[in-house]
Amino acid sequence: MRFELPFNVPGPRPVIAGTGLIALDVVIPNGPHSLPQLWAGGTCGNVLAVLAFLGWDAYPIARLRDDAASRQITQDLSRWGVKPDFLAVNPDGSTPVIVQHIHCTPGRGTTHSFSRKCPSCGTRLPWYKPVRVSDATAILPKLPALAVFFFDRTSAGAIHLAKQAANDGALVVFEPSASAEEQQLRRAMQVSHVVKYSEDRMGSLEGLGRELCVPLVIETRGDEGLRYLSRLKGGSDAWEKSQALPARDVVDTAGCGDWCTAGLIASLGRGGRDAFIGTTPARLREALRFGQALAAWNCRFEGARGGMYQSDLPTFQESIRRLLAGDDSRSTSPAIRAVPSNGPTAEYSCSTCGESPAHHR
């Protein structure tokens, strides 16, 4: 690659804030000897945690409930240097919990499924509540100067934060990952500089992207890679493709899109909106490849961010360099981190039956 990989970049740490799905992931592996894990997750939670891993100051903004799940989320995110200042906990909040089952099926390989129900009693687990406009208004004066603002759910509060961040010169990245009312989706895209979405979840947003003149629209297509529409410097305003990098020893594909998003932001977001708008076609292609390399690396581990708990930073960086160079055959085994993962001893149980989803196999 011709541009410097965004590892150990000198100078002040860039700052990102984000709001959207920040959840407790209960990851239940397939193997009989693997232990379930409790990790902070959700699209927004994963993107901000990965960027903290890559050397950013990350500030999630959420409306959680004061419960065991929110304490686990805060503990896990803080381990990676994510700033908990705006992880509000109050009685009218809610802490989302998602159960991920990893399956190994003959002929199909490894797959995963997500559930919002307790595997013991079937009760629906708590779900997401958006940040309100009043919350956003109170938070805005307390935020540091942002290079990037990220959001993955449409709500009045999220759009209010995004609009102010854009006005202050931040790059705004929107990753819609759930159905949204059309008018709110339009408002969210209108204030965004990057809109990245999965074709299998959202269909095509090409029409709205063109109508609203979004500078960069990215459509991911699983193992086929992605395609993008760029109105940046020298962009062709026509779909261009970027094939997925080959993934070796695939264990789980959960979270790969989040790693790709974080890689793109780490590559192109440091200078905020104005620097991003001047991105050349060559640099954009390189940044997308970096994001895709992170996604390919993530496939080797269980859970959306499992690799962060099993690989030290130098090993991770060397693996990414080899993936980008097309020479991944000599990758070494991951080095186990000295800090233990947030595992089966973590406190969380269903409020209805009292059972821990992490103990269900």
C-alpha positions in Angstrom: 0.0 0.0 0.0 1.2 3.5 -0.8 -0.3 5.2 2.2 0.8 4.8 5.8 -1.2 2.3 7.7 -3.0 4.0 10.6 -1.0 2.3 13.3 0.9 4.4 15.9 0.3 7.6 14.1 2.2 10.5 15.7 0.4 13.5 17.1 -2.7 14.0 19.2 -5.2 11.2 19.4 -8.2 11.8 17.1 -11.6 11.9 18.8 -14.8 10.1 17.8 -18.2 10.2 19.4 -21.0 7.9 18.5 -24.5 6.8 19.4 -26.7 3.9 18.4 -26.7 0.2 19.4 -24.4 -0.4 22.4 -25.3 -3.8 23.8 -24.1 -6.7 25.9 -23.2 -9.5 23.6 -23.6 -13.0 25.0 -21.5 -15.2 22.7 -22.2 -18.9 23.0 -19.6 -20.9 21.0 -20.2 -24.1 19.1 -17.5 -26.3 20.6 -18.1 -28.3 23.8 -14.9 -27.0 25.4 -15.3 -23.3 24.6 -16.7 -21.1 27.3 -19.4 -18.5 26.7 -18.3 -14.9 26.8 -19.9 -11.6 27.7 -18.6 -8.6 25.7 -19.7 -5.1 24.9 -21.1 -5.1 21.4 -23.7 -3.6 19.0 -22.6 -1.8 15.9 -21.8 1.5 17.6 -20.1 -0.2 20.5 -18.0 -2.3 18.3 -16.9 0.5 16.0 -15.9 2.7 18.9 -14.1 -0.1 20.7 -12.1 -1.0 17.6 -11.1 2.6 17.1 -9.9 2.9 20.7 -7.9 -0.3 20.0 -6.4 1.6 17.0 -5.4 4.6 19.1 -8.5 6.9 19.1 -10.3 8.6 21.9 -13.8 7.2 21.7 -16.9 8.5 23.4 -20.1 6.4 23.2 -23.3 8.2 23.9 -26.1 5.9 25.2 -29.2 5.8 27.4 -28.7 2.6 29.4 -30.3 1.3 32.6 -28.4 0.9 35.8 -28.1 -2.9 35.8 -25.6 -5.7 35.6 -25.6 -5.6 31.8 -24.7 -1.9 31.7 -21.9 -2.5 34.3 -20.5 -5.2 32.1 -20.6 -3.0 29.0 -18.9 -0.1 30.8 -16.2 -2.4 32.3 -15.4 -4.0 29.0 -15.3 -0.8 27.0 -13.2 0.9 29.6 -10.6 -2.0 29.3 -9.9 -0.8 25.8 -9.7 2.9 26.7 -13.2 3.8 25.5 -14.4 6.9 27.5 -17.5 6.2 29.6 -18.4 9.8 30.3 -21.6 9.8 28.3 -22.8 6.2 29.0 -25.8 7.5 31.0 -27.6 5.0 33.3 -31.0 5.9 34.6 -34.3 4.1 35.5 -36.0 5.0 32.2 -33.1 3.8 30.1 -32.6 0.3 28.7 -29.5 -2.0 28.3 -29.8 -4.1 25.1 -28.7 -7.8 25.4 -28.0 -9.9 22.3 -27.4 -13.6 22.4 -25.1 -14.9 19.6 -25.0 -18.6 18.9 -22.1 -19.9 16.8 -23.0 -23.0 14.7 -20.9 -25.5 12.8 -23.1 -27.3 10.2 -21.7 -30.1 7.9 -21.6 -28.8 4.4 -22.2 -25.2 5.4 -19.2 -24.5 7.7 -19.4 -22.0 10.5 -22.4 -19.7 10.8 -24.0 -17.6 13.5 -27.4 -16.5 14.6 -28.6 -13.7 16.9 -31.5 -13.8 19.3 -33.2 -11.2 21.6 -34.8 -13.9 23.7 -33.5 -15.6 26.9 -32.4 -19.1 25.8 -33.7 -20.4 29.2 -37.2 -19.0 29.4 -37.8 -17.4 26.1 -38.5 -13.9 27.5 -37.6 -11.0 25.3 -34.4 -9.4 26.5 -34.0 -5.7 27.0 -33.6 -3.6 23.8 -32.4 -0.2 22.6 -33.7 3.2 23.6 -32.4 6.2 21.7 -30.7 9.2 23.2 -33.3 12.0 23.5 -32.9 15.5 22.0 -32.8 16.9 25.6 -30.0 14.5 26.4 -28.1 15.4 23.2 -28.5 19.2 23.9 -27.0 18.7 27.4 -24.1 16.6 26.1 -23.0 18.8 23.2 -21.2 21.4 25.2 -19.3 18.7 27.1 -17.9 16.9 24.1 -14.3 17.5 23.0 -13.6 18.6 19.5 -14.5 15.7 17.2 -12.8 14.4 14.1 -15.7 12.0 13.5 -19.3 11.4 14.6 -20.8 7.9 14.1 -24.4 6.7 14.4 -26.3 3.6 13.4 -29.9 4.3 14.4 -32.2 7.0 13.2 -33.7 9.1 16.0 -34.2 12.8 16.7 -31.5 12.8 19.3 -28.9 11.1 17.0 -29.7 13.4 14.1 -29.4 16.4 16.4 -25.9 15.3 17.5 -24.9 14.5 13.9 -26.0 17.8 12.6 -24.1 19.8 15.2 -21.0 17.7 14.7 -21.1 18.3 10.9 -21.5 22.1 11.6 -18.4 21.9 13.7 -16.3 20.3 11.0 -16.6 16.6 12.0 -16.9 13.8 9.4 -20.3 12.2 10.0 -20.6 8.5 9.3 -24.0 6.8 9.3 -24.4 3.1 9.2 -28.2 2.2 9.1 -28.6 -1.3 10.3 -32.3 -1.5 11.0 -35.5 -0.4 9.3 -36.3 3.3 9.7 -39.1 5.7 9.0 -38.4 7.1 5.6 -38.4 10.8 6.6 -36.0 10.1 9.5 -33.8 8.0 7.2 -33.7 10.9 4.7 -32.8 13.4 7.4 -30.0 11.1 8.7 -28.5 10.6 5.2 -28.8 14.3 4.5 -26.5 15.3 7.3 -24.0 12.4 6.6 -20.8 12.4 4.6 -20.5 8.6 4.5 -23.5 6.2 4.4 -22.5 2.5 4.7 -25.1 -0.2 4.7 -25.5 -3.9 4.1 -27.5 -4.9 1.1 -29.0 -7.9 2.7 -30.4 -5.8 5.6 -31.3 -2.5 3.9 -31.7 -3.3 0.2 -30.3 -0.5 -2.0 -30.0 3.1 -0.8 -28.6 4.3 -4.2 -31.6 6.4 -5.0 -31.6 8.3 -1.8 -27.8 8.6 -1.8 -27.9 10.2 -5.3 -30.8 12.4 -4.5 -29.2 13.8 -1.3 -25.7 14.0 -2.9 -24.1 11.9 -0.1 -20.3 12.2 -0.7 -19.7 8.5 -0.2 -22.1 5.6 -0.3 -20.9 2.1 0.5 -22.9 -1.1 0.0 -21.5 -4.2 1.5 -22.2 -7.6 0.0 -20.8 -10.2 2.4 -18.1 -12.5 1.0 -18.5 -10.7 -2.4 -16.9 -7.6 -1.0 -18.4 -4.2 -1.4 -19.2 -1.5 -4.0 -19.2 2.3 -3.5 -20.4 5.5 -5.1 -17.9 8.4 -4.6 -18.4 12.1 -5.1 -15.1 12.9 -3.5 -12.2 14.5 -5.3 -11.9 12.8 -8.7 -14.8 10.4 -7.9 -16.6 8.9 -10.9 -20.2 9.0 -9.4 -20.6 5.4 -10.7 -20.5 2.2 -8.7 -17.0 0.8 -8.2 -16.3 -2.6 -6.7 -13.8 -3.8 -4.1 -13.6 -7.5 -3.8 -13.3 -9.1 -0.3 -9.9 -10.2 0.9 -9.6 -14.0 1.3 -10.2 -14.9 4.9 -8.1 -17.8 6.3 -9.4 -20.2 9.0 -12.9 -18.7 9.3 -14.3 -19.2 12.7 -17.1 -16.5 12.9 -18.0 -13.6 10.6 -20.0 -11.6 13.2 -18.8 -8.0 13.4 -16.8 -7.9 10.2 -18.7 -5.0 8.9 -18.0 -3.1 12.1 -14.2 -3.7 11.6 -14.4 -2.5 8.0 -16.2 0.7 9.1 -13.6 1.3 11.8 -10.8 0.8 9.4 -12.2 3.3 6.9 -12.7 5.8 9.7 -9.1 5.3 11.0 -7.7 5.7 7.5 -9.7 8.8 6.4 -11.3 10.4 9.4 -8.4 11.8 11.3 -8.7 15.2 9.6 -12.4 15.6 9.9 -14.9 16.6 7.2 -12.7 18.9 5.1 -9.7 16.5 4.8 -12.1 13.7 3.9 -13.8 15.6 1.1 -10.4 16.0 -0.5 -9.8 12.2 -0.6 -8.4 11.0 -3.9 -9.7 7.8 -5.6 -6.5 6.0 -4.9 -6.5 6.8 -1.3 -10.1 5.8 -1.0 -9.4 2.4 -2.5 -6.5 1.9 -0.1 -8.6 2.9 2.9 -11.4 0.5 1.9 -8.8 -2.3 1.5 -7.5 -1.6 5.0 -11.1 -1.9 6.3 -11.6 -5.1 4.4 -8.3 -6.5 5.8 -9.5 -5.8 9.3 -12.7 -7.7 8.5 -10.9 -10.7 7.1 -8.7 -10.9 10.2 -11.7 -10.7 12.4 -13.1 -13.9 10.8 -10.5 -16.0 12.7 -12.1 -15.4 16.1 -15.4 -16.0 17.9 -17.6 -13.0 18.5 -17.7 -9.5 16.9 -14.4 -8.5 18.6 -12.9 -11.8 19.8 -9.6 -11.1 18.3 -9.0 -8.1 20.5 -8.9 -10.5 23.5 -6.7 -13.1 21.9 -4.1 -11.1 19.9 -1.6 -8.6 21.1 -1.2 -5.3 19.1 2.1 -6.2 17.3 0.7 -9.6 16.2 -2.5 -7.9 15.0 -0.6 -5.3 13.0 1.7 -7.8 11.4 -1.3 -9.9 10.4 -3.0 -6.9 8.7 0.2 -6.1 6.8 0.5 -9.6 5.5 -3.2 -9.7 4.5 -2.7 -6.4 2.5 0.4 -7.8 0.9 -1.4 -11.0 -0.2 1.0 -13.1 2.0 -1.1 -14.4 4.9 0.2 -18.0 4.8 2.9 -17.4 7.4 0.6 -15.7 10.0 1.5 -16.7 13.5 -0.9 -18.0 16.1 -2.5 -15.3 18.2 -0.8 -14.3 21.3 -3.0 -14.4 24.4 -3.4 -11.1 26.1 -2.3 -10.7 29.7 -5.7 -9.1 30.6 -8.3 -11.8 30.8 -11.5 -11.6 28.7 -14.8 -10.8 30.3 -15.9 -14.4 30.5 -18.3 -16.7 32.1 -17.7 -15.4 35.6 -19.3 -12.0 34.6 -22.5 -11.0 36.3 -25.6 -11.1 34.1 -28.8 -13.0 34.5 -32.3 -12.9 32.9 -34.6 -10.7 35.1 -37.5 -13.1 34.5 -36.0 -16.6 35.2 -32.7 -15.6 36.9 -30.7 -17.8 34.6 -27.5 -16.5 32.9 -27.7 -16.8 29.1 -24.0 -17.4 29.2 -24.6 -20.7 31.0 -27.0 -22.0 28.4 -25.4 -24.4 25.8 
